[in-house]
Amino acid sequence: METKKIWLIYLMLALATSTWGSAFIAGKIAIESFEPATVAFFRFFGAVILLFPLMWYLEKDIPKPTKKDWFLFAMLGLTGIALYNIFFFIASKHAPVIKSSLFIASNPILIILLSALFLKEKISRNQVLGLVLAMLGVAFIITNGHLEVFINMDFELIDLVLLGAVICWALYSVIGRIVLRKFSSIVSTTYAVAFGTVFLFPFALMETSVADLTSGTIGAWASIGHMSVFVTVVSFIMYYYGIQQIGAAKASIFINFMPISAVIMASLFLGEALTIPHLIGALFVLSGVTLSTYKRTSKASKANTMKKLA
């Protein structure tokens, strides 16, 4: 793969995962009017309305799914769409921001381990060092430089909810890698979102009513619309394409951009202070991503050059 194209993929992944950070802000607004499963259902119901026409327009020769393919699509919908988002919005409503960010930031570790275990993807030394550096940066950001938060943190029931979110997203990323061997990123995303929306419907039906829907604020509906179009449709397709091109383990490194963007947007839209520790942490994350990607790209580039000269 050409160096220029690789860096475009890296930029795309950074943009996609940074956009996910806005879900923290939009989720906080939406959850004030609706319950978790209801927010998740309308988010993906809006997304699936956009995704199917887009898929039919862009994809001319979609492979016919087998029973195994439908099962994998259903697992994508169950793990990364239905369960993950129920956990995410429950956490948005009940969990402290620091604790939620800590758990979600641990996603790349589990993804890399599962990718190595089930997909036989190799883990390089630079990738491990970059991951550690990025995780340190994330920890610095969400604790505002006070790392003793780790020591003082008590175990609570909400921790199980957050752990469930991390496990679901890791499974979603790894299963997605398998699906992408046959289907494009937009086809995989569309079917995953469709199954996830179906799984979410009965939960939304149980916890909400017509009166609840009509009493929702404009801000809540606008937040759901933002999550449908930008956080789901645009960003999911970009993330899946990145996984298809560079692998689930390496792409997962970019998830560390999510808490950075969440912190920045929180300061802009919620009035939270952007501190020096936040900026230092952002530097660590960017350095970690660079270490885990650029070094390996450089070696691959040298190898290709040697082949051309041979």
Phi and psi in degrees as a GROMACS rama.xvg file:
@    title "Ramachandran Plot"
@    xaxis  label "Phi"
@    yaxis  label "Psi"
@TYPE xy
-65.2848  146.766  GLU-2
-58.9214  -40.8715  THR-3
-61.7601  -42.4876  LYS-4
-67.318  -37.9434  LYS-5
-61.0347  -44.9458  ILE-6
-68.0904  -29.7771  TRP-7
-66.6967  -37.7675  LEU-8
-66.18  -42.1944  ILE-9
-60.8933  -42.5974  TYR-10
-64.1649  -40.3666  LEU-11
-63.4697  -43.1767  MET-12
-64.8946  -39.9482  LEU-13
-63.3284  -41.0879  ALA-14
-67.0009  -42.5039  LEU-15
-62.67  -50.0397  ALA-16
-71.6247  -28.8575  THR-17
-66.8646  -37.0947  SER-18
-64.1403  -33.6499  THR-19
-59.6038  -29.6795  TRP-20
-59.8399  -29.4519  GLY-21
-67.9463  -18.4597  SER-22
-64.0464  -29.6446  ALA-23
-62.6391  -42.74  PHE-24
-71.3205  -49.0802  ILE-25
-63.4071  -37.9847  ALA-26
-64.3809  -40.1034  GLY-27
-60.1983  -38.8345  LYS-28
-72.0019  -46.6882  ILE-29
-66.5318  -36.1401  ALA-30
-71.1602  -12.1517  ILE-31
-72.7678  -22.7186  GLU-32
-107.522  -28.8521  SER-33
-130.502  163.026  PHE-34
-80.6188  161.872  GLU-35
-52.743  -53.1028  PRO-36
-65.4989  -31.9021  ALA-37
-67.0756  -44.0114  THR-38
-60.5441  -46.275  VAL-39
-62.1921  -42.9452  ALA-40
-61.9186  -49.6294  PHE-41
-69.1276  -30.6814  PHE-42
-58.9478  -48.6367  ARG-43
-85.9797  -24.0136  PHE-44
-64.1207  -42.5767  PHE-45
-65.338  -38.004  GLY-46
-67.2097  -41.7064  ALA-47
-68.9201  -29.0305  VAL-48
-63.5838  -33.6622  ILE-49
-82.8885  -35.3249  LEU-50
-70.3588  -41.709  LEU-51
-63.4891  -48.2091  PHE-52
-61.211  -37.2396  PRO-53
-64.7982  -41.6844  LEU-54
-64.9053  -45.27  MET-55
-65.2648  -30.8656  TRP-56
-76.3706  -41.5196  TYR-57
-86.669  -31.3327  LEU-58
-104.429  114.908  GLU-59
-93.0361  -34.8832  LYS-60
-123.458  75.3212  ASP-61
-79.2255  125.01  ILE-62
-58.8617  143.192  PRO-63
-74.4987  120.064  LYS-64
-66.1404  140.217  PRO-65
-89.7261  177.564  THR-66
-60.7661  -37.8984  LYS-67
-64.7813  -40.1116  LYS-68
-63.1646  -43.9031  ASP-69
-62.574  -37.3206  TRP-70
-63.256  -43.7802  PHE-71
-65.4139  -39.981  LEU-72
-60.4274  -42.0838  PHE-73
-64.0178  -38.731  ALA-74
-66.8052  -36.6814  MET-75
-61.9809  -45.3801  LEU-76
-64.8684  -36.8096  GLY-77
-71.3641  -45.7149  LEU-78
-80.0852  -56.9211  THR-79
-86.4568  -19.6366  GLY-80
-104.468  -61.2392  ILE-81
-73.1122  -66.1728  ALA-82
-65.6836  -46.0453  LEU-83
-57.2899  -43.7877  TYR-84
-75.104  -31.2004  ASN-85
-62.5758  -46.6696  ILE-86
-61.2646  -43.2256  PHE-87
-61.3109  -46.219  PHE-88
-76.8485  -27.4765  PHE-89
-63.7483  -43.6518  ILE-90
-64.0046  -38.0467  ALA-91
-60.3414  -30.9497  SER-92
-86.5193  -34.8144  LYS-93
-117.334  -26.031  HIS-94
-92.5872  146.222  ALA-95
-61.9033  149.429  PRO-96
-60.7339  -41.3802  VAL-97
-60.1175  -48.173  ILE-98
-66.9248  -41.2472  LYS-99
-61.4392  -45.2725  SER-100
-64.1271  -38.849  SER-101
-60.1796  -46.6385  LEU-102
-66.9737  -46.7271  PHE-103
-65.4328  -35.2362  ILE-104
-67.6141  -16.3756  ALA-105
-82.2826  -2.46428  SER-106
-51.5145  -48.1259  ASN-107
-58.0697  -33.8632  PRO-108
-61.4678  -49.1637  ILE-109
-68.8145  -36.6275  LEU-110
-63.114  -44.8481  ILE-111
-62.381  -42.8866  ILE-112
-65.1838  -43.5876  LEU-113
-68.5413  -36.0848  LEU-114
-64.6358  -39.5411  SER-115
-68.8708  -36.7565  ALA-116
-75.4768  -46.1119  LEU-117
-101.204  -30.0465  PHE-118
-104.083  -3.75078  LEU-119
60.0245  29.5302  LYS-120
-75.7092  137.586  GLU-121
-79.7741  144.138  LYS-122
-110.792  116.532  ILE-123
-84.9009  164.051  SER-124
-64.6222  -41.5494  ARG-125
-63.2383  -35.7266  ASN-126
-65.7549  -42.2107  GLN-127
-65.8293  -46.1459  VAL-128
-64.161  -40.69  LEU-129
-64.2662  -38.9061  GLY-130
-64.7979  -44.0853  LEU-131
-61.5102  -44.1413  VAL-132
-63.4914  -43.828  LEU-133
-65.2771  -41.5466  ALA-134
-63.7493  -37.3766  MET-135
-62.496  -41.4206  LEU-136
-63.0099  -42.8189  GLY-137
-62.062  -44.8026  VAL-138
-60.5911  -38.5161  ALA-139
-64.8715  -39.3649  PHE-140
-66.9913  -51.4597  ILE-141
-77.8524  -14.8716  ILE-142
-102.141  1.84667  THR-143
56.7927  35.4228  ASN-144
87.19  -3.72583  GLY-145
-102.553  83.5716  HIS-146
-68.9686  -10.3775  LEU-147
-67.8291  -9.10604  GLU-148
-56.1782  -35.4793  VAL-149
-59.0582  -39.8202  PHE-150
-71.2952  -38.0815  ILE-151
-86.4808  -6.11029  ASN-152
-73.2782  125.746  MET-153
-94.3954  151.498  ASP-154
-79.0696  131.574  PHE-155
-132.798  166.448  GLU-156
-61.6505  -34.2995  LEU-157
-63.5516  -21.7549  ILE-158
-61.004  -35.286  ASP-159
-66.6871  -35.9591  LEU-160
-64.1821  -45.372  VAL-161
-67.004  -38.5122  LEU-162
-62.8115  -39.1456  LEU-163
-61.4453  -38.6798  GLY-164
-63.4639  -43.351  ALA-165
-63.7756  -45.835  VAL-166
-62.6026  -43.6037  ILE-167
-62.7755  -41.9685  CYS-168
-69.7522  -36.5802  TRP-169
-63.5983  -43.9837  ALA-170
-63.3534  -40.5374  LEU-171
-59.6099  -44.1137  TYR-172
-66.2759  -41.6753  SER-173
-72.061  -44.3376  VAL-174
-63.1971  -37.518  ILE-175
-59.7699  -37.2483  GLY-176
-60.9526  -38.5385  ARG-177
-67.6317  -45.3634  ILE-178
-62.5558  -36.6811  VAL-179
-70.9662  -8.52261  LEU-180
-69.7703  -20.8312  ARG-181
-118.378  -35.9716  LYS-182
-114.507  154.52  PHE-183
-73.4872  169.985  SER-184
-63.7761  -39.4247  SER-185
-72.9118  -35.395  ILE-186
-66.1254  -45.5037  VAL-187
-61.4337  -44.4465  SER-188
-64.8759  -43.5626  THR-189
-61.9955  -48.9416  THR-190
-68.5379  -36.2827  TYR-191
-63.4722  -45.5306  ALA-192
-65.2878  -38.8512  VAL-193
-61.5514  -48.0707  ALA-194
-64.0479  -42.68  PHE-195
-61.3116  -39.2179  GLY-196
-63.6445  -41.1642  THR-197
-62.94  -42.5397  VAL-198
-66.4973  -32.3333  PHE-199
-77.7132  -25.4546  LEU-200
-55.866  -50.4269  PHE-201
-62.9978  -33.6373  PRO-202
-66.4938  -42.8097  PHE-203
-65.1685  -36.895  ALA-204
-65.0053  -35.1274  LEU-205
-74.6293  -31.2013  MET-206
-103.202  -2.34754  GLU-207
-134.019  169.883  THR-208
-141.841  171.967  SER-209
-61.5199  -38.4074  VAL-210
-62.2047  -39.311  ALA-211
-63.3424  -41.1621  ASP-212
-66.9299  -41.5024  LEU-213
-72.5246  -21.0773  THR-214
-91.0993  -3.26097  SER-215
-64.9388  142.861  GLY-216
-77.2482  161.712  THR-217
-62.1857  -38.5238  ILE-218
-61.5281  -38.384  GLY-219
-66.1778  -45.5594  ALA-220
-67.4443  -37.4947  TRP-221
-64.9604  -36.987  ALA-222
-65.8984  -41.0079  SER-223
-64.1143  -40.6059  ILE-224
-62.3539  -40.9247  GLY-225
-62.2603  -43.6765  HIS-226
-66.9317  -32.3752  MET-227
-66.8203  -50.4236  SER-228
-80.6  -56.0984  VAL-229
-88.2931  -47.8047  PHE-230
-71.23  -34.4333  VAL-231
-96.2592  -65.0654  THR-232
-63.9808  -58.6937  VAL-233
-68.3006  -51.3211  VAL-234
-71.8194  -37.5048  SER-235
-63.5724  -41.2664  PHE-236
-64.4399  -43.1601  ILE-237
-64.3559  -40.7795  MET-238
-65.9537  -43.7617  TYR-239
-63.4299  -40.3711  TYR-240
-63.0366  -38.5968  TYR-241
-63.3931  -41.8213  GLY-242
-61.414  -41.6006  ILE-243
-63.0696  -34.0699  GLN-244
-86.5465  -40.1647  GLN-245
-121.918  -2.84252  ILE-246
98.9857  153.577  GLY-247
-66.8746  -38.6756  ALA-248
-64.9109  -48.6025  ALA-249
-69.9515  -40.5302  LYS-250
-62.8493  -31.6971  ALA-251
-65.0038  -23.2156  SER-252
-56.7766  -35.5087  ILE-253
-72.1663  -10.4724  PHE-254
-60.5798  -22.455  ILE-255
-65.1154  -16.7321  ASN-256
-71.0916  -21.769  PHE-257
-60.8781  -51.8277  MET-258
-66.0159  -29.74  PRO-259
-62.5987  -49.7683  ILE-260
-65.2707  -34.7618  SER-261
-62.9791  -41.6074  ALA-262
-64.4877  -44.8358  VAL-263
-63.4286  -46.305  ILE-264
-68.1692  -31.7923  MET-265
-63.6886  -37.9648  ALA-266
-70.0021  -33.7077  SER-267
-79.4098  -42.3872  LEU-268
-103.639  -23.3344  PHE-269
-110.494  -2.01346  LEU-270
77.5555  14.9314  GLY-271
-77.9235  147.003  GLU-272
-73.6888  133.514  ALA-273
-93.8097  108.103  LEU-274
-98.6747  169.947  THR-275
-60.0165  -43.5929  ILE-276
-57.0399  -34.3798  PRO-277
-61.4686  -45.2246  HIS-278
-66.804  -40.058  LEU-279
-63.3534  -43.597  ILE-280
-61.8372  -40.4338  GLY-281
-60.8347  -38.1175  ALA-282
-63.7867  -41.1492  LEU-283
-61.7463  -44.5284  PHE-284
-63.1768  -47.6572  VAL-285
-62.7228  -37.662  LEU-286
-65.9947  -40.4711  SER-287
-63.9353  -42.9977  GLY-288
-63.5456  -43.2865  VAL-289
-61.8501  -43.9083  THR-290
-62.0012  -41.9139  LEU-291
-80.5168  -9.46745  SER-292
-117.463  -51.0973  THR-293
-64.8518  -40.7755  TYR-294
-61.0992  -45.1276  LYS-295
-69.2871  -34.9772  ARG-296
-64.3272  -40.1509  THR-297
-61.61  -43.2432  SER-298
-64.0622  -42.0433  LYS-299
-64.1089  -38.7946  ALA-300
-63.3428  -42.1704  SER-301
-63.8842  -39.554  LYS-302
-64.2031  -42.1956  ALA-303
-65.2476  -37.0583  ASN-304
-63.9618  -41.7843  THR-305
-63.7927  -37.3453  MET-306
-64.8429  -39.4638  LYS-307
-67.6288  -32.9797  LYS-308
-78.1122  -22.788  LEU-309
